[in-house]
Amino acid sequence: MQVQSMQFKARAGQKLADQRLQQNLTKLSTKFVSARAEAITAIDFHATRDALKARRNRALENLESGSKPFEREATRAA
């Protein structure tokens, strides 16, 4: 295994000077931001929040019935 941290600055400088890499990073950042903004507008946050609240409440309502078998199995194995 070779230690490459000693060459980090030199390699980073080479990559920063790479025009193709810089162009691709610029394209990526532009496309990423616009795609993320588009995806966010497609999400119905209120419906998602309501669905998650309902799921949480169902889990809390069934907590005791789910914990009994778990406790029984945990104490049986001990």
mmCIF file of the N, C-alpha and C atoms, coordinates in Angstrom:
data_MODEL
# 
_entry.id   MODEL 
# 
loop_
_atom_site.group_PDB 
_atom_site.id 
_atom_site.type_symbol 
_atom_site.label_atom_id 
_atom_site.label_alt_id 
_atom_site.label_comp_id 
_atom_site.label_asym_id 
_atom_site.label_entity_id 
_atom_site.label_seq_id 
_atom_site.pdbx_PDB_ins_code 
_atom_site.Cartn_x 
_atom_site.Cartn_y 
_atom_site.Cartn_z 
_atom_site.occupancy 
_atom_site.B_iso_or_equiv 
_atom_site.pdbx_formal_charge 
_atom_site.auth_seq_id 
_atom_site.auth_comp_id 
_atom_site.auth_asym_id 
_atom_site.auth_atom_id 
_atom_site.pdbx_PDB_model_num 
ATOM 1   N N  . MET A 1 1  ? 0.850   -1.181  0.000   1.00 0.00 ? 1  MET A N  1 
ATOM 2   C CA . MET A 1 1  ? 0.000   0.000   0.000   1.00 0.00 ? 1  MET A CA 1 
ATOM 3   C C  . MET A 1 1  ? 0.889   1.235   0.000   1.00 0.00 ? 1  MET A C  1 
ATOM 4   N N  . GLN A 1 2  ? 0.641   2.126   -0.927  1.00 0.00 ? 2  GLN A N  1 
ATOM 5   C CA . GLN A 1 2  ? 1.448   3.332   -1.033  1.00 0.00 ? 2  GLN A CA 1 
ATOM 6   C C  . GLN A 1 2  ? 0.710   4.510   -0.394  1.00 0.00 ? 2  GLN A C  1 
ATOM 7   N N  . VAL A 1 3  ? 1.476   5.333   0.265   1.00 0.00 ? 3  VAL A N  1 
ATOM 8   C CA . VAL A 1 3  ? 0.918   6.546   0.840   1.00 0.00 ? 3  VAL A CA 1 
ATOM 9   C C  . VAL A 1 3  ? 0.846   7.589   -0.264  1.00 0.00 ? 3  VAL A C  1 
ATOM 10  N N  . GLN A 1 4  ? -0.342  8.037   -0.587  1.00 0.00 ? 4  GLN A N  1 
ATOM 11  C CA . GLN A 1 4  ? -0.506  8.999   -1.674  1.00 0.00 ? 4  GLN A CA 1 
ATOM 12  C C  . GLN A 1 4  ? -0.807  10.402  -1.168  1.00 0.00 ? 4  GLN A C  1 
ATOM 13  N N  . SER A 1 5  ? -0.931  10.550  0.138   1.00 0.00 ? 5  SER A N  1 
ATOM 14  C CA . SER A 1 5  ? -1.268  11.865  0.671   1.00 0.00 ? 5  SER A CA 1 
ATOM 15  C C  . SER A 1 5  ? -0.162  12.884  0.422   1.00 0.00 ? 5  SER A C  1 
ATOM 16  N N  . MET A 1 6  ? 1.051   12.412  0.269   1.00 0.00 ? 6  MET A N  1 
ATOM 17  C CA . MET A 1 6  ? 2.152   13.336  0.041   1.00 0.00 ? 6  MET A CA 1 
ATOM 18  C C  . MET A 1 6  ? 2.056   13.986  -1.335  1.00 0.00 ? 6  MET A C  1 
ATOM 19  N N  . GLN A 1 7  ? 1.413   13.314  -2.279  1.00 0.00 ? 7  GLN A N  1 
ATOM 20  C CA . GLN A 1 7  ? 1.255   13.861  -3.623  1.00 0.00 ? 7  GLN A CA 1 
ATOM 21  C C  . GLN A 1 7  ? -0.079  14.589  -3.799  1.00 0.00 ? 7  GLN A C  1 
ATOM 22  N N  . PHE A 1 8  ? -0.832  14.738  -2.730  1.00 0.00 ? 8  PHE A N  1 
ATOM 23  C CA . PHE A 1 8  ? -2.173  15.302  -2.845  1.00 0.00 ? 8  PHE A CA 1 
ATOM 24  C C  . PHE A 1 8  ? -2.174  16.690  -3.480  1.00 0.00 ? 8  PHE A C  1 
ATOM 25  N N  . LYS A 1 9  ? -1.348  17.578  -2.992  1.00 0.00 ? 9  LYS A N  1 
ATOM 26  C CA . LYS A 1 9  ? -1.335  18.950  -3.514  1.00 0.00 ? 9  LYS A CA 1 
ATOM 27  C C  . LYS A 1 9  ? -0.988  18.990  -4.995  1.00 0.00 ? 9  LYS A C  1 
ATOM 28  N N  . ALA A 1 10 ? -0.017  18.199  -5.382  1.00 0.00 ? 10 ALA A N  1 
ATOM 29  C CA . ALA A 1 10 ? 0.386   18.176  -6.795  1.00 0.00 ? 10 ALA A CA 1 
ATOM 30  C C  . ALA A 1 10 ? -0.737  17.614  -7.661  1.00 0.00 ? 10 ALA A C  1 
ATOM 31  N N  . ARG A 1 11 ? -1.357  16.532  -7.207  1.00 0.00 ? 11 ARG A N  1 
ATOM 32  C CA . ARG A 1 11 ? -2.441  15.919  -7.983  1.00 0.00 ? 11 ARG A CA 1 
ATOM 33  C C  . ARG A 1 11 ? -3.664  16.835  -8.024  1.00 0.00 ? 11 ARG A C  1 
ATOM 34  N N  . ALA A 1 12 ? -3.961  17.481  -6.916  1.00 0.00 ? 12 ALA A N  1 
ATOM 35  C CA . ALA A 1 12 ? -5.094  18.407  -6.890  1.00 0.00 ? 12 ALA A CA 1 
ATOM 36  C C  . ALA A 1 12 ? -4.840  19.567  -7.847  1.00 0.00 ? 12 ALA A C  1 
ATOM 37  N N  . GLY A 1 13 ? -3.634  20.073  -7.877  1.00 0.00 ? 13 GLY A N  1 
ATOM 38  C CA . GLY A 1 13 ? -3.296  21.157  -8.798  1.00 0.00 ? 13 GLY A CA 1 
ATOM 39  C C  . GLY A 1 13 ? -3.460  20.744  -10.247 1.00 0.00 ? 13 GLY A C  1 
ATOM 40  N N  . GLN A 1 14 ? -3.065  19.529  -10.559 1.00 0.00 ? 14 GLN A N  1 
ATOM 41  C CA . GLN A 1 14 ? -3.227  19.019  -11.924 1.00 0.00 ? 14 GLN A CA 1 
ATOM 42  C C  . GLN A 1 14 ? -4.719  18.943  -12.296 1.00 0.00 ? 14 GLN A C  1 
ATOM 43  N N  . LYS A 1 15 ? -5.517  18.437  -11.386 1.00 0.00 ? 15 LYS A N  1 
ATOM 44  C CA . LYS A 1 15 ? -6.953  18.289  -11.669 1.00 0.00 ? 15 LYS A CA 1 
ATOM 45  C C  . LYS A 1 15 ? -7.638  19.648  -11.776 1.00 0.00 ? 15 LYS A C  1 
ATOM 46  N N  . LEU A 1 16 ? -7.224  20.593  -10.965 1.00 0.00 ? 16 LEU A N  1 
ATOM 47  C CA . LEU A 1 16 ? -7.809  21.935  -11.048 1.00 0.00 ? 16 LEU A CA 1 
ATOM 48  C C  . LEU A 1 16 ? -7.461  22.607  -12.370 1.00 0.00 ? 16 LEU A C  1 
ATOM 49  N N  . ALA A 1 17 ? -6.346  22.248  -12.949 1.00 0.00 ? 17 ALA A N  1 
ATOM 50  C CA . ALA A 1 17 ? -5.929  22.827  -14.227 1.00 0.00 ? 17 ALA A CA 1 
ATOM 51  C C  . ALA A 1 17 ? -6.538  22.089  -15.425 1.00 0.00 ? 17 ALA A C  1 
ATOM 52  N N  . ASP A 1 18 ? -7.192  20.985  -15.187 1.00 0.00 ? 18 ASP A N  1 
ATOM 53  C CA . ASP A 1 18 ? -7.784  20.173  -16.260 1.00 0.00 ? 18 ASP A CA 1 
ATOM 54  C C  . ASP A 1 18 ? -9.063  20.854  -16.762 1.00 0.00 ? 18 ASP A C  1 
ATOM 55  N N  . GLN A 1 19 ? -8.992  21.430  -17.960 1.00 0.00 ? 19 GLN A N  1 
ATOM 56  C CA . GLN A 1 19 ? -10.130 22.182  -18.513 1.00 0.00 ? 19 GLN A CA 1 
ATOM 57  C C  . GLN A 1 19 ? -11.356 21.301  -18.730 1.00 0.00 ? 19 GLN A C  1 
ATOM 58  N N  . ARG A 1 20 ? -11.134 20.094  -19.229 1.00 0.00 ? 20 ARG A N  1 
ATOM 59  C CA . ARG A 1 20 ? -12.272 19.195  -19.469 1.00 0.00 ? 20 ARG A CA 1 
ATOM 60  C C  . ARG A 1 20 ? -12.988 18.874  -18.167 1.00 0.00 ? 20 ARG A C  1 
ATOM 61  N N  . LEU A 1 21 ? -12.233 18.581  -17.136 1.00 0.00 ? 21 LEU A N  1 
ATOM 62  C CA . LEU A 1 21 ? -12.825 18.292  -15.834 1.00 0.00 ? 21 LEU A CA 1 
ATOM 63  C C  . LEU A 1 21 ? -13.601 19.501  -15.313 1.00 0.00 ? 21 LEU A C  1 
ATOM 64  N N  . GLN A 1 22 ? -13.036 20.673  -15.446 1.00 0.00 ? 22 GLN A N  1 
ATOM 65  C CA . GLN A 1 22 ? -13.705 21.883  -14.970 1.00 0.00 ? 22 GLN A CA 1 
ATOM 66  C C  . GLN A 1 22 ? -15.008 22.129  -15.737 1.00 0.00 ? 22 GLN A C  1 
ATOM 67  N N  . GLN A 1 23 ? -14.999 21.905  -17.051 1.00 0.00 ? 23 GLN A N  1 
ATOM 68  C CA . GLN A 1 23 ? -16.225 22.074  -17.848 1.00 0.00 ? 23 GLN A CA 1 
ATOM 69  C C  . GLN A 1 23 ? -17.292 21.070  -17.411 1.00 0.00 ? 23 GLN A C  1 
ATOM 70  N N  . ASN A 1 24 ? -16.879 19.830  -17.200 1.00 0.00 ? 24 ASN A N  1 
ATOM 71  C CA . ASN A 1 24 ? -17.827 18.809  -16.775 1.00 0.00 ? 24 ASN A CA 1 
ATOM 72  C C  . ASN A 1 24 ? -18.392 19.096  -15.388 1.00 0.00 ? 24 ASN A C  1 
ATOM 73  N N  . LEU A 1 25 ? -17.568 19.599  -14.486 1.00 0.00 ? 25 LEU A N  1 
ATOM 74  C CA . LEU A 1 25 ? -18.049 19.961  -13.149 1.00 0.00 ? 25 LEU A CA 1 
ATOM 75  C C  . LEU A 1 25 ? -19.039 21.123  -13.216 1.00 0.00 ? 25 LEU A C  1 
ATOM 76  N N  . THR A 1 26 ? -18.786 22.070  -14.110 1.00 0.00 ? 26 THR A N  1 
ATOM 77  C CA . THR A 1 26 ? -19.708 23.198  -14.287 1.00 0.00 ? 26 THR A CA 1 
ATOM 78  C C  . THR A 1 26 ? -21.050 22.702  -14.811 1.00 0.00 ? 26 THR A C  1 
ATOM 79  N N  . LYS A 1 27 ? -21.016 21.824  -15.817 1.00 0.00 ? 27 LYS A N  1 
ATOM 80  C CA . LYS A 1 27 ? -22.257 21.256  -16.347 1.00 0.00 ? 27 LYS A CA 1 
ATOM 81  C C  . LYS A 1 27 ? -23.012 20.488  -15.270 1.00 0.00 ? 27 LYS A C  1 
ATOM 82  N N  . LEU A 1 28 ? -22.281 19.689  -14.507 1.00 0.00 ? 28 LEU A N  1 
ATOM 83  C CA . LEU A 1 28 ? -22.897 18.888  -13.458 1.00 0.00 ? 28 LEU A CA 1 
ATOM 84  C C  . LEU A 1 28 ? -23.588 19.771  -12.431 1.00 0.00 ? 28 LEU A C  1 
ATOM 85  N N  . SER A 1 29 ? -22.894 20.799  -11.970 1.00 0.00 ? 29 SER A N  1 
ATOM 86  C CA . SER A 1 29 ? -23.477 21.649  -10.941 1.00 0.00 ? 29 SER A CA 1 
ATOM 87  C C  . SER A 1 29 ? -24.705 22.385  -11.461 1.00 0.00 ? 29 SER A C  1 
ATOM 88  N N  . THR A 1 30 ? -24.677 22.813  -12.705 1.00 0.00 ? 30 THR A N  1 
ATOM 89  C CA . THR A 1 30 ? -25.825 23.505  -13.284 1.00 0.00 ? 30 THR A CA 1 
ATOM 90  C C  . THR A 1 30 ? -27.010 22.552  -13.435 1.00 0.00 ? 30 THR A C  1 
ATOM 91  N N  . LYS A 1 31 ? -26.756 21.389  -13.988 1.00 0.00 ? 31 LYS A N  1 
ATOM 92  C CA . LYS A 1 31 ? -27.829 20.414  -14.190 1.00 0.00 ? 31 LYS A CA 1 
ATOM 93  C C  . LYS A 1 31 ? -28.370 19.910  -12.861 1.00 0.00 ? 31 LYS A C  1 
ATOM 94  N N  . PHE A 1 32 ? -27.502 19.711  -11.889 1.00 0.00 ? 32 PHE A N  1 
ATOM 95  C CA . PHE A 1 32 ? -27.925 19.208  -10.591 1.00 0.00 ? 32 PHE A CA 1 
ATOM 96  C C  . PHE A 1 32 ? -28.878 20.187  -9.919  1.00 0.00 ? 32 PHE A C  1 
ATOM 97  N N  . VAL A 1 33 ? -28.518 21.450  -9.931  1.00 0.00 ? 33 VAL A N  1 
ATOM 98  C CA . VAL A 1 33 ? -29.354 22.465  -9.282  1.00 0.00 ? 33 VAL A CA 1 
ATOM 99  C C  . VAL A 1 33 ? -30.708 22.552  -9.954  1.00 0.00 ? 33 VAL A C  1 
ATOM 100 N N  . SER A 1 34 ? -30.758 22.570  -11.277 1.00 0.00 ? 34 SER A N  1 
ATOM 101 C CA . SER A 1 34 ? -32.039 22.683  -11.968 1.00 0.00 ? 34 SER A CA 1 
ATOM 102 C C  . SER A 1 34 ? -32.872 21.410  -11.803 1.00 0.00 ? 34 SER A C  1 
ATOM 103 N N  . ALA A 1 35 ? -32.244 20.237  -11.852 1.00 0.00 ? 35 ALA A N  1 
ATOM 104 C CA . ALA A 1 35 ? -32.979 18.986  -11.676 1.00 0.00 ? 35 ALA A CA 1 
ATOM 105 C C  . ALA A 1 35 ? -33.525 18.873  -10.255 1.00 0.00 ? 35 ALA A C  1 
ATOM 106 N N  . ARG A 1 36 ? -32.745 19.312  -9.295  1.00 0.00 ? 36 ARG A N  1 
ATOM 107 C CA . ARG A 1 36 ? -33.199 19.272  -7.899  1.00 0.00 ? 36 ARG A CA 1 
ATOM 108 C C  . ARG A 1 36 ? -34.381 20.214  -7.701  1.00 0.00 ? 36 ARG A C  1 
ATOM 109 N N  . ALA A 1 37 ? -34.315 21.407  -8.251  1.00 0.00 ? 37 ALA A N  1 
ATOM 110 C CA . ALA A 1 37 ? -35.420 22.360  -8.131  1.00 0.00 ? 37 ALA A CA 1 
ATOM 111 C C  . ALA A 1 37 ? -36.681 21.808  -8.784  1.00 0.00 ? 37 ALA A C  1 
ATOM 112 N N  . GLU A 1 38 ? -36.521 21.158  -9.921  1.00 0.00 ? 38 GLU A N  1 
ATOM 113 C CA . GLU A 1 38 ? -37.675 20.563  -10.612 1.00 0.00 ? 38 GLU A CA 1 
ATOM 114 C C  . GLU A 1 38 ? -38.273 19.424  -9.785  1.00 0.00 ? 38 GLU A C  1 
ATOM 115 N N  . ALA A 1 39 ? -37.435 18.606  -9.202  1.00 0.00 ? 39 ALA A N  1 
ATOM 116 C CA . ALA A 1 39 ? -37.920 17.484  -8.390  1.00 0.00 ? 39 ALA A CA 1 
ATOM 117 C C  . ALA A 1 39 ? -38.655 17.976  -7.152  1.00 0.00 ? 39 ALA A C  1 
ATOM 118 N N  . ILE A 1 40 ? -38.172 19.039  -6.561  1.00 0.00 ? 40 ILE A N  1 
ATOM 119 C CA . ILE A 1 40 ? -38.810 19.574  -5.355  1.00 0.00 ? 40 ILE A CA 1 
ATOM 120 C C  . ILE A 1 40 ? -40.203 20.102  -5.666  1.00 0.00 ? 40 ILE A C  1 
ATOM 121 N N  . THR A 1 41 ? -40.380 20.707  -6.832  1.00 0.00 ? 41 THR A N  1 
ATOM 122 C CA . THR A 1 41 ? -41.703 21.224  -7.180  1.00 0.00 ? 41 THR A CA 1 
ATOM 123 C C  . THR A 1 41 ? -42.701 20.098  -7.433  1.00 0.00 ? 41 THR A C  1 
ATOM 124 N N  . ALA A 1 42 ? -42.198 18.894  -7.744  1.00 0.00 ? 42 ALA A N  1 
ATOM 125 C CA . ALA A 1 42 ? -43.073 17.764  -8.017  1.00 0.00 ? 42 ALA A CA 1 
ATOM 126 C C  . ALA A 1 42 ? -43.568 17.084  -6.739  1.00 0.00 ? 42 ALA A C  1 
ATOM 127 N N  . ILE A 1 43 ? -43.000 17.423  -5.603  1.00 0.00 ? 43 ILE A N  1 
ATOM 128 C CA . ILE A 1 43 ? -43.366 16.777  -4.344  1.00 0.00 ? 43 ILE A CA 1 
ATOM 129 C C  . ILE A 1 43 ? -44.485 17.572  -3.660  1.00 0.00 ? 43 ILE A C  1 
ATOM 130 N N  . ASP A 1 44 ? -45.514 16.863  -3.257  1.00 0.00 ? 44 ASP A N  1 
ATOM 131 C CA . ASP A 1 44 ? -46.590 17.478  -2.484  1.00 0.00 ? 44 ASP A CA 1 
ATOM 132 C C  . ASP A 1 44 ? -46.228 17.333  -1.001  1.00 0.00 ? 44 ASP A C  1 
ATOM 133 N N  . PHE A 1 45 ? -45.598 18.358  -0.465  1.00 0.00 ? 45 PHE A N  1 
ATOM 134 C CA . PHE A 1 45 ? -45.085 18.273  0.896   1.00 0.00 ? 45 PHE A CA 1 
ATOM 135 C C  . PHE A 1 45 ? -46.189 18.088  1.933   1.00 0.00 ? 45 PHE A C  1 
ATOM 136 N N  . HIS A 1 46 ? -47.327 18.739  1.739   1.00 0.00 ? 46 HIS A N  1 
ATOM 137 C CA . HIS A 1 46 ? -48.409 18.607  2.711   1.00 0.00 ? 46 HIS A CA 1 
ATOM 138 C C  . HIS A 1 46 ? -48.950 17.181  2.741   1.00 0.00 ? 46 HIS A C  1 
ATOM 139 N N  . ALA A 1 47 ? -49.148 16.584  1.574   1.00 0.00 ? 47 ALA A N  1 
ATOM 140 C CA . ALA A 1 47 ? -49.642 15.204  1.524   1.00 0.00 ? 47 ALA A CA 1 
ATOM 141 C C  . ALA A 1 47 ? -48.609 14.242  2.093   1.00 0.00 ? 47 ALA A C  1 
ATOM 142 N N  . THR A 1 48 ? -47.349 14.469  1.779   1.00 0.00 ? 48 THR A N  1 
ATOM 143 C CA . THR A 1 48 ? -46.289 13.607  2.298   1.00 0.00 ? 48 THR A CA 1 
ATOM 144 C C  . THR A 1 48 ? -46.216 13.711  3.818   1.00 0.00 ? 48 THR A C  1 
ATOM 145 N N  . ARG A 1 49 ? -46.297 14.927  4.333   1.00 0.00 ? 49 ARG A N  1 
ATOM 146 C CA . ARG A 1 49 ? -46.260 15.125  5.785   1.00 0.00 ? 49 ARG A CA 1 
ATOM 147 C C  . ARG A 1 49 ? -47.442 14.441  6.447   1.00 0.00 ? 49 ARG A C  1 
ATOM 148 N N  . ASP A 1 50 ? -48.635 14.584  5.864   1.00 0.00 ? 50 ASP A N  1 
ATOM 149 C CA . ASP A 1 50 ? -49.831 13.957  6.433   1.00 0.00 ? 50 ASP A CA 1 
ATOM 150 C C  . ASP A 1 50 ? -49.719 12.433  6.421   1.00 0.00 ? 50 ASP A C  1 
ATOM 151 N N  . ALA A 1 51 ? -49.196 11.884  5.330   1.00 0.00 ? 51 ALA A N  1 
ATOM 152 C CA . ALA A 1 51 ? -49.034 10.431  5.239   1.00 0.00 ? 51 ALA A CA 1 
ATOM 153 C C  . ALA A 1 51 ? -48.033 9.929   6.282   1.00 0.00 ? 51 ALA A C  1 
ATOM 154 N N  . LEU A 1 52 ? -46.960 10.667  6.487   1.00 0.00 ? 52 LEU A N  1 
ATOM 155 C CA . LEU A 1 52 ? -45.962 10.268  7.481   1.00 0.00 ? 52 LEU A CA 1 
ATOM 156 C C  . LEU A 1 52 ? -46.510 10.385  8.900   1.00 0.00 ? 52 LEU A C  1 
ATOM 157 N N  . LYS A 1 53 ? -47.322 11.394  9.152   1.00 0.00 ? 53 LYS A N  1 
ATOM 158 C CA . LYS A 1 53 ? -47.956 11.513  10.473  1.00 0.00 ? 53 LYS A CA 1 
ATOM 159 C C  . LYS A 1 53 ? -48.871 10.331  10.731  1.00 0.00 ? 53 LYS A C  1 
ATOM 160 N N  . ALA A 1 54 ? -49.650 9.941   9.724   1.00 0.00 ? 54 ALA A N  1 
ATOM 161 C CA . ALA A 1 54 ? -50.560 8.803   9.865   1.00 0.00 ? 54 ALA A CA 1 
ATOM 162 C C  . ALA A 1 54 ? -49.769 7.521   10.126  1.00 0.00 ? 54 ALA A C  1 
ATOM 163 N N  . ARG A 1 55 ? -48.669 7.341   9.410   1.00 0.00 ? 55 ARG A N  1 
ATOM 164 C CA . ARG A 1 55 ? -47.838 6.147   9.608   1.00 0.00 ? 55 ARG A CA 1 
ATOM 165 C C  . ARG A 1 55 ? -47.256 6.125   11.015  1.00 0.00 ? 55 ARG A C  1 
ATOM 166 N N  . ARG A 1 56 ? -46.774 7.256   11.475  1.00 0.00 ? 56 ARG A N  1 
ATOM 167 C CA . ARG A 1 56 ? -46.227 7.342   12.832  1.00 0.00 ? 56 ARG A CA 1 
ATOM 168 C C  . ARG A 1 56 ? -47.292 7.021   13.863  1.00 0.00 ? 56 ARG A C  1 
ATOM 169 N N  . ASN A 1 57 ? -48.489 7.583   13.682  1.00 0.00 ? 57 ASN A N  1 
ATOM 170 C CA . ASN A 1 57 ? -49.566 7.334   14.639  1.00 0.00 ? 57 ASN A CA 1 
ATOM 171 C C  . ASN A 1 57 ? -49.975 5.867   14.665  1.00 0.00 ? 57 ASN A C  1 
ATOM 172 N N  . ARG A 1 58 ? -50.013 5.214   13.486  1.00 0.00 ? 58 ARG A N  1 
ATOM 173 C CA . ARG A 1 58 ? -50.332 3.778   13.446  1.00 0.00 ? 58 ARG A CA 1 
ATOM 174 C C  . ARG A 1 58 ? -49.265 2.983   14.189  1.00 0.00 ? 58 ARG A C  1 
ATOM 175 N N  . ALA A 1 59 ? -48.031 3.350   14.004  1.00 0.00 ? 59 ALA A N  1 
ATOM 176 C CA . ALA A 1 59 ? -46.938 2.651   14.693  1.00 0.00 ? 59 ALA A CA 1 
ATOM 177 C C  . ALA A 1 59 ? -47.063 2.829   16.205  1.00 0.00 ? 59 ALA A C  1 
ATOM 178 N N  . LEU A 1 60 ? -47.386 4.034   16.635  1.00 0.00 ? 60 LEU A N  1 
ATOM 179 C CA . LEU A 1 60 ? -47.540 4.271   18.075  1.00 0.00 ? 60 LEU A CA 1 
ATOM 180 C C  . LEU A 1 60 ? -48.731 3.520   18.643  1.00 0.00 ? 60 LEU A C  1 
ATOM 181 N N  . GLU A 1 61 ? -49.812 3.444   17.876  1.00 0.00 ? 61 GLU A N  1 
ATOM 182 C CA . GLU A 1 61 ? -50.995 2.717   18.334  1.00 0.00 ? 61 GLU A CA 1 
ATOM 183 C C  . GLU A 1 61 ? -50.719 1.220   18.468  1.00 0.00 ? 61 GLU A C  1 
ATOM 184 N N  . ASN A 1 62 ? -49.849 0.689   17.629  1.00 0.00 ? 62 ASN A N  1 
ATOM 185 C CA . ASN A 1 62 ? -49.554 -0.747  17.637  1.00 0.00 ? 62 ASN A CA 1 
ATOM 186 C C  . ASN A 1 62 ? -48.270 -1.088  18.380  1.00 0.00 ? 62 ASN A C  1 
ATOM 187 N N  . LEU A 1 63 ? -47.722 -0.127  19.064  1.00 0.00 ? 63 LEU A N  1 
ATOM 188 C CA . LEU A 1 63 ? -46.448 -0.334  19.735  1.00 0.00 ? 63 LEU A CA 1 
ATOM 189 C C  . LEU A 1 63 ? -46.526 -1.441  20.782  1.00 0.00 ? 63 LEU A C  1 
ATOM 190 N N  . GLU A 1 64 ? -47.550 -1.416  21.583  1.00 0.00 ? 64 GLU A N  1 
ATOM 191 C CA . GLU A 1 64 ? -47.653 -2.408  22.647  1.00 0.00 ? 64 GLU A CA 1 
ATOM 192 C C  . GLU A 1 64 ? -47.862 -3.811  22.096  1.00 0.00 ? 64 GLU A C  1 
ATOM 193 N N  . SER A 1 65 ? -48.727 -3.949  21.098  1.00 0.00 ? 65 SER A N  1 
ATOM 194 C CA . SER A 1 65 ? -48.968 -5.278  20.541  1.00 0.00 ? 65 SER A CA 1 
ATOM 195 C C  . SER A 1 65 ? -47.720 -5.822  19.846  1.00 0.00 ? 65 SER A C  1 
ATOM 196 N N  . GLY A 1 66 ? -46.886 -4.951  19.319  1.00 0.00 ? 66 GLY A N  1 
ATOM 197 C CA . GLY A 1 66 ? -45.647 -5.390  18.693  1.00 0.00 ? 66 GLY A CA 1 
ATOM 198 C C  . GLY A 1 66 ? -44.544 -5.661  19.694  1.00 0.00 ? 66 GLY A C  1 
ATOM 199 N N  . SER A 1 67 ? -44.599 -4.984  20.831  1.00 0.00 ? 67 SER A N  1 
ATOM 200 C CA . SER A 1 67 ? -43.522 -5.150  21.802  1.00 0.00 ? 67 SER A CA 1 
ATOM 201 C C  . SER A 1 67 ? -43.695 -6.420  22.641  1.00 0.00 ? 67 SER A C  1 
ATOM 202 N N  . LYS A 1 68 ? -44.920 -6.898  22.797  1.00 0.00 ? 68 LYS A N  1 
ATOM 203 C CA . LYS A 1 68 ? -45.147 -8.116  23.595  1.00 0.00 ? 68 LYS A CA 1 
ATOM 204 C C  . LYS A 1 68 ? -44.442 -9.332  22.985  1.00 0.00 ? 68 LYS A C  1 
ATOM 205 N N  . PRO A 1 69 ? -44.653 -9.624  21.695  1.00 0.00 ? 69 PRO A N  1 
ATOM 206 C CA . PRO A 1 69 ? -43.922 -10.767 21.122  1.00 0.00 ? 69 PRO A CA 1 
ATOM 207 C C  . PRO A 1 69 ? -42.403 -10.576 21.168  1.00 0.00 ? 69 PRO A C  1 
ATOM 208 N N  . PHE A 1 70 ? -41.958 -9.354  20.969  1.00 0.00 ? 70 PHE A N  1 
ATOM 209 C CA . PHE A 1 70 ? -40.518 -9.089  21.037  1.00 0.00 ? 70 PHE A CA 1 
ATOM 210 C C  . PHE A 1 70 ? -39.987 -9.390  22.423  1.00 0.00 ? 70 PHE A C  1 
ATOM 211 N N  . GLU A 1 71 ? -40.690 -8.907  23.445  1.00 0.00 ? 71 GLU A N  1 
ATOM 212 C CA . GLU A 1 71 ? -40.253 -9.142  24.822  1.00 0.00 ? 71 GLU A CA 1 
ATOM 213 C C  . GLU A 1 71 ? -40.277 -10.619 25.145  1.00 0.00 ? 71 GLU A C  1 
ATOM 214 N N  . ARG A 1 72 ? -41.303 -11.330 24.702  1.00 0.00 ? 72 ARG A N  1 
ATOM 215 C CA . ARG A 1 72 ? -41.424 -12.752 24.965  1.00 0.00 ? 72 ARG A CA 1 
ATOM 216 C C  . ARG A 1 72 ? -40.248 -13.502 24.346  1.00 0.00 ? 72 ARG A C  1 
ATOM 217 N N  . GLU A 1 73 ? -39.922 -13.197 23.091  1.00 0.00 ? 73 GLU A N  1 
ATOM 218 C CA . GLU A 1 73 ? -38.812 -13.871 22.413  1.00 0.00 ? 73 GLU A CA 1 
ATOM 219 C C  . GLU A 1 73 ? -37.456 -13.503 23.030  1.00 0.00 ? 73 GLU A C  1 
ATOM 220 N N  . ALA A 1 74 ? -37.320 -12.240 23.434  1.00 0.00 ? 74 ALA A N  1 
ATOM 221 C CA . ALA A 1 74 ? -36.051 -11.799 24.024  1.00 0.00 ? 74 ALA A CA 1 
ATOM 222 C C  . ALA A 1 74 ? -35.809 -12.481 25.374  1.00 0.00 ? 74 ALA A C  1 
ATOM 223 N N  . THR A 1 75 ? -36.841 -12.624 26.173  1.00 0.00 ? 75 THR A N  1 
ATOM 224 C CA . THR A 1 75 ? -36.648 -13.253 27.483  1.00 0.00 ? 75 THR A CA 1 
ATOM 225 C C  . THR A 1 75 ? -36.527 -14.765 27.358  1.00 0.00 ? 75 THR A C  1 
ATOM 226 N N  . ARG A 1 76 ? -37.140 -15.341 26.327  1.00 0.00 ? 76 ARG A N  1 
ATOM 227 C CA . ARG A 1 76 ? -37.043 -16.782 26.106  1.00 0.00 ? 76 ARG A CA 1 
ATOM 228 C C  . ARG A 1 76 ? -35.621 -17.158 25.716  1.00 0.00 ? 76 ARG A C  1 
ATOM 229 N N  . ALA A 1 77 ? -34.983 -16.326 24.947  1.00 0.00 ? 77 ALA A N  1 
ATOM 230 C CA . ALA A 1 77 ? -33.636 -16.621 24.465  1.00 0.00 ? 77 ALA A CA 1 
ATOM 231 C C  . ALA A 1 77 ? -32.593 -16.437 25.565  1.00 0.00 ? 77 ALA A C  1 
ATOM 232 N N  . ALA A 1 78 ? -32.912 -15.678 26.588  1.00 0.00 ? 78 ALA A N  1 
ATOM 233 C CA . ALA A 1 78 ? -31.924 -15.380 27.634  1.00 0.00 ? 78 ALA A CA 1 
ATOM 234 C C  . ALA A 1 78 ? -31.759 -16.480 28.600  1.00 0.00 ? 78 ALA A C  1 
# 
